[in-house]
């Protein structure tokens, strides 16, 4: 199955999940991450503002911002800019993603931990994103610990097709599988 077919298949599976199931899986994933040494040691954490077919992050952003410096991506051309999260400053940006409307762009080198989204993942932490390469370009610029997060149904049993520009996450967490 090529990446385009895989995206379509996985998105159909995610669409079948109830809002309650999505929230349960999100709570399990982020609750586990909070117990890890990676999280406990980090001061500067980058999350993502979730779309309806991604693990919900909106409550997590608010919660983590109480004790961590939380950063969110903002699309600028073909790249991701890292912006510190400030409550009440998000607006709908590129690709209908809520992103910081204001804020200073920071160097990705300050990040300790990056939570990585995607459409599909395999057990080697390879990811299939939405096809534009934003996170692959971004991950090549940071030395932060990277943890991919997803619903259980987004983890495929077969290795994903990998291209030379694809950057895997270092770790992966679903509600039932932890590759740490």
N, C-alpha and C positions, 0 to 999 in steps of 0.2 A: 504494500500500500504506500503510495507516495504521500508527501506531507499535506497536499491539498485535500486528498481523500481522508487522511487521518484527522485533520482539523474538522472536517464536516461530520465524521463519525463521532468524535469525542464531544463536539458541541451538541449533537443530538442527545447523547447520553446525559450531559449536564442539564440540558433543558428538562429532562424527566424528573430531576430532583425537586422536592418541595422546598419552600423557603425555610421550613423548620429543619429539614435535613441539612441544608446549606449552612444554617447557623450552628447546628450541632457539630458538624465537621469543622467549621471554622474555630469554634471554641476549643475543640480537642487539639487541633493543630497548634494554635497560638498559645494555648495553655501549656502544651508540651514544650514549645520553644522557650517559654518563660522559665522553665526548669533547667535549661541547658547552661553550661558554663559560658558558651559563646554569648548568650543573651546577658547573663549576669555581669560579665566583664565589660560589655559594650556601653559606651556613652552615646555614640552617634549611630543611629539606626535608620536605614532607608527602607520604607515600606512602599506600597503602591496603592493607589486609590482604585478599588476594584470595580470592574464592570459586572453586569448581571450574571455572566457565565464564568465568573472567577470566585474563588474563596472570598467571602465577605471580609473586608478589612476596615470599614468605617469605624466600628466600635473599637477596634484594636488601635487604630491611629490615635483616637482620643485617649484611650487608656494608657498607652505607652508614653504619650506626650506628657503625662503627669510625672514621669520619673526619668525619661530619656530625652535626648535631643532627637526629634523625629524629622526626617527629611522625606520629601516626595519628589518623584520625577516630573519634569515639565518638558514637553516636546518642543524642540527648537530646530526647525529644518529637519535634518536627518539624524539628529542627536538628542540625547536626554540631558537636560540640565538638572542639577541637584539643588533643591530649594528647601530651606528650613520650613517646616509646617508651623503655621500660626492659625489657631481656630478662627473660623469666619472668613478666611481669605481664599477659599477654593472657588473656582469657576469652571464651567465646562470648557475644556480645551480641545486639542486635537483628538480626533477619533472618539468624541463624546466622553472623554475621560476627565474626571474632576481633577484639577491641578492647581497649584498655587498661582494666584493672579498677580501677586506681588512678592517681593523678596529677592534677596541677593543670591546670585548663583555662587555656590561653594565648590571648592575643589573636591572631587570624589575621594581623594586620598585621606580626607578626615574621617571617612566612614569606617566603622568597626564591623558592622553587620549589614548585609543587604538581603532583604526578603524578595525573592524573585518569582514573578508570575509566569504563566505559560498556558498553552492549550493542552499539551500532552507531554508526558515524561516517561523515561524508562528507569530501570533499576540501577543504571550507571549514572544517574543524575543528568542525562542528556535531556534537553528540552526542545520542544517544537513550539515556537511562539506564533505570533499572528502573521509572520511572513515578511516583515519590513526590516528586521535585523537591529532594531533599536537596542534591545538588551544585549545582544552579542557585542555590538560596538561599545556599549557602556561597560560591560563586564570586563572587557579587555583593558580598561583604564583604571580599574580599582584593585586593590590588594585586600579588600575586606573579606571576611568570611561570608560566603553566599549560601543561603538556604532556600531552595525552591519549595513552594507550597502548592498543594492542589487537593481537589476532591479525590477520593479513592478511585473513582471511575476514570480519572485522567491519567492514571498510572498504567501503562501498557506492559504486557509480559514480554513482548519481543523487543529487541534493540531498535531504537529509532534510526531512521536514515540520518547520517551525520555528514555535514558538508565542512570543508576546511575552515570556514568562518564561524562555525557554531561553537559557542562557549558553554560547556556544561556548568551546572551549579556544583558546589563542593559537597552539599548535603541535600537531602530531600525529606520532607515530612508530609504525610497524609494523616488522616484520623486513625488509620490502623497500621501504617508502615512508617518506620523511622529509619532512614539511612543516614546515620550520624557517625 
